Each structure stands twice: as structure tokens, then as C-alpha cells.
């Protein structure tokens, strides 16, 4: 079992901007979702975990090793899948994995070949191994990205906004792949998409302005909102009266009609109850309703 412990980590940049504020997390094998809007501190936390920048305060331990003092210890066991995986033109999937495997220190030819073919099988790309990666569909590129992230048998993999741009079928295939991989290692999923967390993660945290505002199991978040989420179809003029007197957590158009959703212990006049979803919990915490 792999364990990542983040103890009271804060990060203040040279210009005085506080990117992280007293972060405390303990993460073990599986897919852990770090959910927050753009600019919330997700990237700052990921860079700090993997030793690309040192925290201003706090400690980070990976499998008992202080990675603030010894960042190479986590970097040697790290895989990374960025949001957009750039590839060289005119290079086949197999040859690109060969190149990346050498960069990761896999120098034995037989070992390198066996690992590449095993990973191409895992991500269902064996038949495409001689095709140039830049010709792949978005879903194929993301699956190739998983293969390169798993070169060298990492113990922790960081995945950044993985399903952006994927169609529903590709997203389902990709999510199934991440779930399978996450049984044996830590996968840190950094995203602003609630759907990715709901589909993949057994544990999650919501980050806002560099602070963890909530953490736990997605189902616990949903259960905590039972009987507290209410919705009403309105026109724009009504919104001016609703917002000052209610805790509004979201506004959205459905078939050209605006629906306002609020958090309250009792049903406000004219509203109807709504079955809570994870996005309701997300917006509730983002809007300081709890």
C-alpha cells in the first residue's frame, strides 16, 4: 500500500501571493480527486508534491520518505499525464514509447520491449503501435498518455484534466482504464469537472483559493445534502429578489428556462426538493453555503 501524507503545507510565492494555505491530506492507493475551479491551487499543489517547488511551510511524505528534502525519491516513482499530451510528428507509438522509456532509465532492450508491449496491451493500442501518434483520435492519445505515464512502474501517477475534449464513449473507456490502474498505485486526479470525480474517485477533496474546504467520500458529500437542496424555474427579474434572501448555489438554463438551485434547511416558498448530486455539494462549498 502506497501512502502520501501532506502535513500543513503552505506556499507563498516571491510576489507575496499565497497559493496554498495549510493543506492536510492523507492519500492511499486508488483514484483521489482534487476538485476545484481554475486558479484554486490544484497545479501549485501538484508541483509541490512532486518536488518542482518547495513549500514555504509543512511536510510531505511518500511511503515514509520526506520528499521535500529528497524530491528525487518521489520523482523516480512518478508518472504524469498532462491535459494535452504533445507528441512528435512522424513518430510511431512504439518508437515514441521506446524513446520515453530510455529517458526513464529503462536501458535493457528486452525489458523495454516487454514493458512497452504490455502497456500497449493494457491501453488497447497494440494494433496501432506502428501508427504515428499525432494521427490518433483524442481518446487514443489519452490512452497513449496513460501508457507513457506507466513506463517504469510508477507508484504514483498525476493526471491533469484527463477527459477534456473526449466524446462520451472515449471518456467511459478512459475512466475504466484509470479505475483498473488505480487498484495498485495512487492516482491523483486534478480536475474542475465534477463528472470525472463522481465516476472515478472513492475519496476526494475540494480546493478553493489554496485551501481545502472539504474532503471525504463523494457519497458522504451527497448524503449530507439530503433535504437541503431546492430548485425553482424563474425569470430574470425574480432572480433579483431570490439572491439576497437565499443561499444560491447554482443557476442554469434547461431548455431555455432558468433554474435556480439553493441550499436551505427548509424549503423556501415556491421551490421544490431536488435529489442531491455531487455537483450540488461542489457548488455548495464553493459558494460558502456550508
C-alpha positions in Angstrom: 0.0 0.0 0.0 1.4 3.4 -1.0 0.8 6.4 1.2 1.1 10.1 0.5 0.9 12.4 3.6 0.7 16.2 3.3 1.1 17.9 6.6 0.2 21.7 7.0 1.7 22.6 3.6 1.6 26.3 2.7 3.1 28.0 -0.3 3.8 31.7 -0.7 5.3 32.9 -4.0 8.0 35.6 -4.1 5.5 38.3 -5.0 3.6 37.5 -1.8 0.7 35.6 -3.4 -0.4 32.7 -1.1 -1.1 29.8 -3.5 -1.6 27.1 -0.7 -2.8 27.5 2.8 -2.2 24.8 5.5 -3.1 21.8 3.3 -3.6 18.5 5.1 -4.3 15.3 3.2 -3.5 11.5 3.5 -3.9 9.6 0.3 -3.5 5.8 -0.4 -4.0 3.5 -3.4 -6.8 4.4 -5.6 -8.0 7.4 -7.6 -8.1 10.5 -5.4 -9.9 13.5 -6.9 -8.7 17.1 -6.3 -11.6 19.2 -7.4 -11.6 22.9 -7.8 -12.0 25.8 -10.2 -9.2 27.1 -12.4 -6.8 29.1 -10.2 -7.8 27.3 -7.0 -4.3 25.9 -6.3 -4.5 22.5 -7.9 -1.4 22.9 -10.1 0.5 24.6 -7.3 -0.2 21.6 -5.0 0.8 19.0 -7.6 4.1 20.8 -8.4 4.8 21.0 -4.7 4.0 17.3 -4.1 6.5 16.2 -6.8 9.3 18.5 -5.8 9.2 21.1 -8.6 8.8 23.7 -5.9 9.4 23.7 -2.1 6.6 24.6 0.2 7.0 27.7 2.4 5.8 25.6 5.4 4.9 22.0 6.1 6.0 18.4 5.2 5.3 15.9 2.5 6.0 12.2 3.0 5.7 9.5 0.3 5.9 6.0 1.7 7.7 7.4 4.7 10.3 9.4 2.8 10.5 13.2 3.3 10.2 14.3 -0.4 10.6 18.0 0.5 14.2 17.1 1.5 14.6 14.3 -1.1 12.4 15.2 -4.2 14.2 12.6 -6.4 12.7 9.8 -4.2 9.2 10.6 -5.4 10.2 11.7 -8.9 11.8 8.3 -9.6 8.4 6.7 -8.8 6.2 9.2 -10.6 4.1 9.1 -13.8 2.4 12.2 -15.3 -0.4 12.6 -17.8 -0.8 16.2 -18.7 -4.1 17.7 -20.0 -2.7 17.9 -23.5 -0.1 15.3 -24.4 2.1 16.8 -27.1 3.8 14.3 -29.4 6.5 14.4 -32.1 5.2 14.2 -35.7 6.2 11.3 -37.8 6.9 9.0 -34.8 5.1 5.8 -34.2 3.5 4.9 -30.9 6.0 2.1 -30.3 9.1 4.2 -31.2 7.9 7.1 -29.1 7.5 4.8 -26.1 11.0 3.4 -26.8 12.4 6.9 -26.6 10.5 7.8 -23.4 11.4 4.5 -21.8 15.1 5.3 -22.3 14.6 8.7 -20.8 13.1 7.0 -17.7 16.2 4.8 -17.4 14.9 1.5 -18.9 18.1 0.6 -20.8 17.7 -3.2 -21.2 16.3 -3.8 -24.7 14.3 -6.9 -23.9 12.9 -5.4 -20.7 12.0 -2.2 -22.5 10.2 -4.1 -25.4 8.3 -6.3 -23.0 7.1 -3.4 -20.9 6.1 -1.3 -23.9 4.1 -4.2 -25.4 2.4 -4.9 -22.1 1.4 -1.3 -21.7 0.1 -1.1 -25.3 -2.0 -4.1 -24.5 -3.3 -2.6 -21.3 -4.4 0.6 -23.1 -5.7 -1.4 -26.1 -3.3 0.1 -28.6 -1.3 -2.9 -29.8 -2.8 -2.8 -33.3 -1.9 0.9 -33.5 1.7 0.5 -32.4 3.2 1.4 -35.8 0.9 4.3 -36.4 2.1 7.9 -35.9 0.7 9.2 -32.6 -0.1 12.6 -34.0 -2.8 10.9 -36.2 -4.6 9.3 -33.1 -8.0 10.4 -32.0 -8.3 12.3 -28.8 -9.2 9.2 -26.8 -6.3 7.2 -28.3 -3.9 10.0 -27.5 -5.1 10.0 -23.9 -4.7 6.2 -23.7 -1.2 6.5 -25.1 -0.6 9.1 -22.5 -1.5 6.6 -19.8 0.9 4.1 -21.3 3.8 6.6 -21.2 2.9 7.6 -17.7 3.1 4.0 -16.5 6.6 3.4 -18.0 9.0 2.4 -15.2 6.2 1.0 -12.9 5.5 4.3 -11.0 3.9 4.2 -7.6 2.1 7.5 -8.0 0.6 9.0 -11.2 -0.7 12.6 -11.5 -3.4 13.1 -14.1 -4.4 16.6 -15.1 -7.9 17.3 -16.6 -7.8 13.9 -18.4 -11.2 13.8 -20.2 -11.2 17.3 -21.7 -12.3 17.1 -25.3 -13.2 13.4 -25.2 -16.5 12.1 -26.5 -18.7 10.1 -24.1 -17.6 6.7 -25.4 -13.9 7.6 -25.1 -14.4 9.1 -21.7 -16.0 5.9 -20.4 -13.2 3.8 -21.9 -10.6 6.1 -20.4 -12.3 6.1 -16.9 -12.4 2.3 -16.9 -8.7 2.2 -17.6 -7.8 4.6 -14.8 -10.0 2.7 -12.3 -8.2 -0.5 -13.2 -4.7 1.1 -12.8 -5.7 2.7 -9.5 -6.1 -0.6 -7.7 -2.3 -0.9 -7.2 -1.0 2.7 -7.2 -2.0 6.2 -6.2 -3.6 8.2 -9.0 -4.1 11.9 -8.2 -6.8 13.3 -10.5 -6.7 17.1 -10.7 -9.8 18.5 -12.4 -12.6 21.1 -12.4 -15.0 18.5 -13.8 -17.3 17.1 -11.2 -18.3 14.2 -13.5 -14.8 12.9 -13.6 -14.6 12.7 -9.8 -18.1 11.2 -9.5 -17.2 8.4 -12.0 -13.7 7.6 -10.7 -12.9 8.6 -7.2 -13.6 6.9 -3.8 -12.0 9.8 -2.0 -11.9 13.5 -2.9 -11.1 17.0 -1.7 -12.5 20.4 -2.8 -9.9 23.1 -3.0 -10.7 26.8 -3.2 -8.3 29.7 -3.1 -5.5 27.5 -2.0 -7.4 26.0 0.9 -9.0 22.5 1.3 -12.6 23.4 2.1 -13.9 19.8 2.3 -12.7 16.2 1.9 -14.1 12.7 2.1 -16.1 10.2 0.1 -18.3 11.5 -2.7 -21.3 9.6 -1.4 -20.8 11.3 2.0 -21.0 14.7 0.4 -24.2 13.8 -1.3 -25.8 12.2 1.8 -25.0 15.4 3.8 -27.2 17.4 1.4 -30.4 15.3 1.7 -33.4 17.5 2.3 -31.3 20.7 1.8 -31.3 21.3 -2.0 -34.2 23.1 -3.6 -34.9 24.3 -7.1 -37.3 26.7 -8.9 -37.9 27.8 -12.5 -37.7 31.6 -12.7 -37.4 34.6 -14.9 -34.5 37.0 -14.7 -36.5 39.6 -12.7 -37.3 37.1 -10.0 -33.6 36.4 -9.5 -33.0 39.9 -8.1 -35.4 39.0 -5.2 -34.2 35.5 -4.7 -30.4 36.1 -4.5 -30.4 38.5 -1.4 -32.7 36.2 0.6 -31.4 32.7 -0.2 -28.1 30.8 -0.5 -27.9 30.3 -4.2 -25.5 27.6 -5.2 -26.1 27.5 -9.0 -28.1 29.0 -11.9 -28.5 27.2 -15.2 -30.6 27.2 -18.3 -32.5 24.0 -19.2 -34.4 24.2 -22.5 -34.3 28.0 -22.4 -35.7 28.2 -18.9 -33.6 29.4 -16.0 -33.5 27.2 -12.9 -32.1 28.5 -9.7 -30.8 26.0 -7.0 -30.5 27.0 -3.4 -29.2 25.4 -0.2 -31.5 25.7 2.8 -32.6 23.7 5.9 -36.3 24.1 4.9 -38.0 24.6 1.6 -38.2 28.2 0.5 -41.6 29.4 -0.8 -42.2 28.3 -4.4 -39.3 25.8 -4.5 -39.4 22.1 -4.9 -37.0 19.5 -3.5 -34.2 18.1 -5.6 -32.2 14.9 -5.2 -28.7 16.0 -4.3 -25.8 15.3 -6.7 -22.1 15.7 -6.3 -22.1 19.0 -8.3 -24.6 20.4 -5.7 -22.0 19.6 -3.0 -19.3 21.2 -5.0 -21.2 24.4 -5.6 -22.3 24.5 -2.0 -18.8 24.6 -0.8 -17.5 26.9 -3.5 -20.3 29.4 -2.6 -19.6 29.2 1.1 -23.0 27.8 1.8 -21.6 25.4 4.4 
